[in-house]
Amino acid sequence: MITGAINLGLLTLLFFFLGMYKPNWPLFFMKEPNRFIILAITTILFMVTATLYGEGLRREKLEKAAKQPITESVAPAPVPVPAKPVTK
């Protein structure tokens, strides 16, 4: 999932730079493309990329936590007992 987010981020950057240079290239299917549409699509793609990356990190963390063995002991910790007073 993280790899997909990185790939989508790179494609988003490529889309943005090509669209700012020549809006006709990435939006070839439109009659009159402009840079504002490029900016709007790039913003949406960036939000999707950030969400995908964050979800990938969260799932990776959960997988690591599930694989770790439980190391805590079940027995209670010993409680110190006061010493008996010395009698003469």
DOMARBA-771541 format. One record per residue (C-alpha): residue number from 1; residue in one letter; x, y, z. Coordinates in Angstrom, 2 decimals. Layout:
<rs>
+-----+---------+---------+---------+---------+
| num | residuo |       x |       y |       z |
+-----+---------+---------+---------+---------+
| NUM |       a |       X |       Y |       Z |
...
+-----+---------+---------+---------+---------+
</rs>
This chain:
<rs>
+-----+---------+---------+---------+---------+
| num | residuo |       x |       y |       z |
+-----+---------+---------+---------+---------+
|   1 |       m |    0.00 |    0.00 |    0.00 |
|   2 |       i |    2.87 |    2.35 |    0.76 |
|   3 |       t |    4.48 |    1.54 |   -2.58 |
|   4 |       g |    1.22 |    2.38 |   -4.34 |
|   5 |       a |    1.07 |    5.70 |   -2.50 |
|   6 |       i |    4.60 |    6.58 |   -3.56 |
|   7 |       n |    3.85 |    5.65 |   -7.17 |
|   8 |       l |    0.65 |    7.71 |   -7.15 |
|   9 |       g |    2.61 |   10.63 |   -5.66 |
|  10 |       l |    5.15 |   10.49 |   -8.47 |
|  11 |       l |    2.39 |   10.34 |  -11.07 |
|  12 |       t |    0.70 |   13.30 |   -9.38 |
|  13 |       l |    3.89 |   15.35 |   -9.62 |
|  14 |       l |    4.32 |   14.38 |  -13.26 |
|  15 |       f |    0.69 |   15.31 |  -13.97 |
|  16 |       f |    1.13 |   18.66 |  -12.21 |
|  17 |       f |    4.34 |   19.69 |  -13.98 |
|  18 |       l |    3.15 |   18.59 |  -17.41 |
|  19 |       g |   -0.18 |   20.31 |  -16.84 |
|  20 |       m |    1.41 |   23.56 |  -15.77 |
|  21 |       y |    3.66 |   23.51 |  -18.82 |
|  22 |       k |    1.06 |   22.48 |  -21.40 |
|  23 |       p |   -2.48 |   21.81 |  -20.07 |
|  24 |       n |   -3.40 |   20.18 |  -23.40 |
|  25 |       w |   -1.11 |   17.19 |  -22.77 |
|  26 |       p |   -2.65 |   15.65 |  -19.62 |
|  27 |       l |   -6.17 |   16.92 |  -20.45 |
|  28 |       f |   -6.13 |   15.91 |  -24.11 |
|  29 |       f |   -9.82 |   14.92 |  -24.01 |
|  30 |       m |  -11.05 |   18.43 |  -23.15 |
|  31 |       k |  -11.77 |   21.18 |  -25.67 |
|  32 |       e |  -10.37 |   24.04 |  -23.57 |
|  33 |       p |   -8.24 |   22.79 |  -20.66 |
|  34 |       n |   -6.78 |   25.35 |  -18.28 |
|  35 |       r |   -4.32 |   25.36 |  -15.42 |
|  36 |       f |   -7.00 |   25.76 |  -12.75 |
|  37 |       i |   -8.41 |   22.33 |  -13.60 |
|  38 |       i |   -4.89 |   20.90 |  -13.40 |
|  39 |       l |   -4.48 |   22.47 |   -9.96 |
|  40 |       a |   -7.83 |   21.08 |   -8.74 |
|  41 |       i |   -7.09 |   17.55 |   -9.96 |
|  42 |       t |   -3.60 |   17.69 |   -8.47 |
|  43 |       t |   -5.00 |   18.75 |   -5.09 |
|  44 |       i |   -7.41 |   15.82 |   -5.06 |
|  45 |       l |   -4.70 |   13.38 |   -6.13 |
|  46 |       f |   -2.39 |   14.70 |   -3.41 |
|  47 |       m |   -5.07 |   14.15 |   -0.75 |
|  48 |       v |   -5.64 |   10.60 |   -2.01 |
|  49 |       t |   -1.89 |    9.95 |   -1.95 |
|  50 |       a |   -1.49 |   11.23 |    1.61 |
|  51 |       t |   -4.45 |    9.19 |    2.83 |
|  52 |       l |   -3.18 |    6.05 |    1.11 |
|  53 |       y |    0.29 |    6.52 |    2.60 |
|  54 |       g |   -1.06 |    7.10 |    6.11 |
|  55 |       e |   -3.33 |    4.05 |    5.91 |
|  56 |       g |   -0.40 |    1.96 |    4.70 |
|  57 |       l |    1.71 |    3.04 |    7.67 |
|  58 |       r |   -1.15 |    2.29 |   10.07 |
|  59 |       r |   -1.68 |   -1.20 |    8.66 |
|  60 |       e |    2.04 |   -1.92 |    8.73 |
|  61 |       k |    2.17 |   -0.93 |   12.39 |
|  62 |       l |   -0.80 |   -3.18 |   13.22 |
|  63 |       e |    0.81 |   -6.12 |   11.41 |
|  64 |       k |    4.03 |   -5.69 |   13.38 |
|  65 |       a |    2.10 |   -5.52 |   16.65 |
|  66 |       a |    0.19 |   -8.71 |   15.79 |
|  67 |       k |    3.40 |  -10.62 |   15.03 |
|  68 |       q |    5.16 |   -9.64 |   18.28 |
|  69 |       p |    4.91 |  -12.25 |   21.04 |
|  70 |       i |    3.52 |  -11.17 |   24.38 |
|  71 |       t |    6.45 |  -10.90 |   26.77 |
|  72 |       e |    4.67 |   -9.80 |   29.94 |
|  73 |       s |    4.45 |  -12.36 |   32.73 |
|  74 |       v |    1.09 |  -13.26 |   34.19 |
|  75 |       a |    2.38 |  -13.63 |   37.74 |
|  76 |       p |    1.94 |  -10.57 |   39.99 |
|  77 |       a |    4.97 |   -8.57 |   41.02 |
|  78 |       p |    6.36 |   -9.36 |   44.50 |
|  79 |       v |    5.36 |   -6.98 |   47.27 |
|  80 |       p |    8.01 |   -6.08 |   49.87 |
|  81 |       v |    7.16 |   -7.13 |   53.44 |
|  82 |       p |    8.36 |   -5.04 |   56.38 |
|  83 |       a |   10.98 |   -6.69 |   58.60 |
|  84 |       k |    9.96 |   -7.98 |   62.04 |
|  85 |       p |   11.03 |   -5.76 |   64.93 |
|  86 |       v |   14.00 |   -7.02 |   66.96 |
|  87 |       t |   13.13 |   -7.82 |   70.61 |
|  88 |       k |   15.65 |   -7.78 |   73.50 |
+-----+---------+---------+---------+---------+
</rs>
